[in-house]
Amino acid sequence: MSQNTKTNHSIHEGRNVKHFREMLVIKQDALAADLGDDWNQQNISLLEQKEKIDAPLLQQISAALKIPVEAIQNFDDEQAINIISNTVNNSDSATGNSLFSYQPTFNPIDKMVEKK
């Protein structure tokens, strides 16, 4: 197995678009409008089902969502859960603060897209 091979699963770019769109509270219709006249809600729904998205379209989507392309390409649910879990556990045990008062000194999205 090569160093670049993901273990047991691959990144699903369409699902990642959906995750980021939902985190940013952007409806499918709004994203479609940002992508141009050829797009509608149904097209976005179909796009979010695709495992791989063409690079030029991915660039357009990242610009519309105002996030780096790498965030969509590298976002991994398991990695995100681990980062959040470690952040919450470290915060709670180290400072005694609740989750709601914790202010990270880093951008969690940057941590999620860091390459291994």
C-alpha positions in Angstrom: 0.0 0.0 0.0 1.4 3.4 -0.9 1.7 6.3 1.5 -1.0 8.3 -0.3 -3.6 5.5 -0.1 -6.3 6.1 2.4 -7.1 3.2 4.7 -10.4 1.4 4.0 -12.2 4.3 2.5 -11.8 7.2 0.1 -12.8 10.8 0.4 -16.3 11.5 -1.0 -16.1 15.0 -2.4 -19.8 15.3 -3.0 -20.7 14.4 0.6 -18.0 16.9 1.7 -19.6 19.7 -0.4 -22.9 18.8 1.4 -21.2 18.9 4.9 -19.6 22.3 4.3 -22.8 23.7 2.7 -24.8 22.6 5.7 -22.2 23.9 8.2 -22.4 27.2 6.4 -26.2 27.1 6.4 -26.5 27.5 2.7 -29.4 25.9 0.9 -29.0 23.9 -2.3 -31.0 26.5 -4.2 -28.6 29.3 -3.0 -25.5 27.3 -4.0 -27.1 26.6 -7.4 -27.7 30.3 -7.9 -24.1 31.1 -7.1 -22.9 28.5 -9.6 -24.8 30.0 -12.5 -27.9 29.7 -14.7 -27.3 26.1 -15.6 -27.6 25.0 -12.0 -30.7 24.2 -9.9 -31.5 22.5 -6.6 -31.8 19.1 -8.2 -28.3 19.4 -9.9 -26.8 20.2 -6.5 -28.5 17.2 -5.0 -27.0 15.0 -7.7 -23.6 16.7 -7.3 -23.6 15.9 -3.6 -23.9 12.2 -4.5 -20.8 12.1 -6.6 -17.7 10.6 -5.0 -15.3 12.6 -7.3 -16.0 16.1 -8.7 -14.1 17.6 -11.7 -11.4 20.0 -10.7 -12.8 23.1 -12.4 -16.2 22.6 -10.9 -14.7 21.9 -7.5 -12.9 25.3 -7.8 -16.2 27.0 -8.6 -17.9 25.3 -5.6 -15.1 26.2 -3.2 -15.2 29.9 -4.4 -19.0 29.9 -3.9 -18.7 28.4 -0.4 -15.6 30.6 0.4 -13.6 27.6 1.5 -10.3 26.2 0.2 -10.6 23.4 -2.5 -8.3 21.4 -0.2 -11.0 21.4 2.5 -13.4 19.6 0.2 -10.7 17.3 -1.2 -9.3 16.3 2.2 -12.2 16.4 4.7 -12.6 13.1 6.4 -15.5 12.4 8.8 -13.4 10.1 11.0 -10.5 12.7 11.2 -12.9 15.5 12.0 -14.5 13.4 14.8 -11.1 12.6 16.2 -10.0 16.3 16.1 -13.3 17.4 17.8 -13.1 14.6 20.4 -9.5 15.4 21.2 -10.2 19.1 21.4 -13.2 18.7 23.7 -11.4 16.1 25.9 -8.2 18.2 26.1 -10.2 21.3 26.9 -12.3 19.8 29.6 -9.5 18.0 31.4 -6.8 20.7 31.0 -8.9 23.8 31.9 -12.1 22.6 33.4 -14.0 24.7 31.0 -17.2 23.6 29.3 -17.4 23.0 25.6 -19.3 26.2 25.0 -16.7 28.5 26.6 -13.7 26.9 24.8 -12.1 29.1 22.2 -9.6 27.2 20.0 -6.4 29.0 19.0 -6.5 27.3 15.6 -9.0 27.1 12.8 -10.6 23.6 13.1 -11.1 23.4 9.3 -7.3 23.9 8.8 -6.7 21.0 11.1 -9.2 18.8 9.2 -7.5 19.4 5.9 -3.9 19.0 7.0 -2.3 16.2 5.0 -1.0 13.2 6.9 
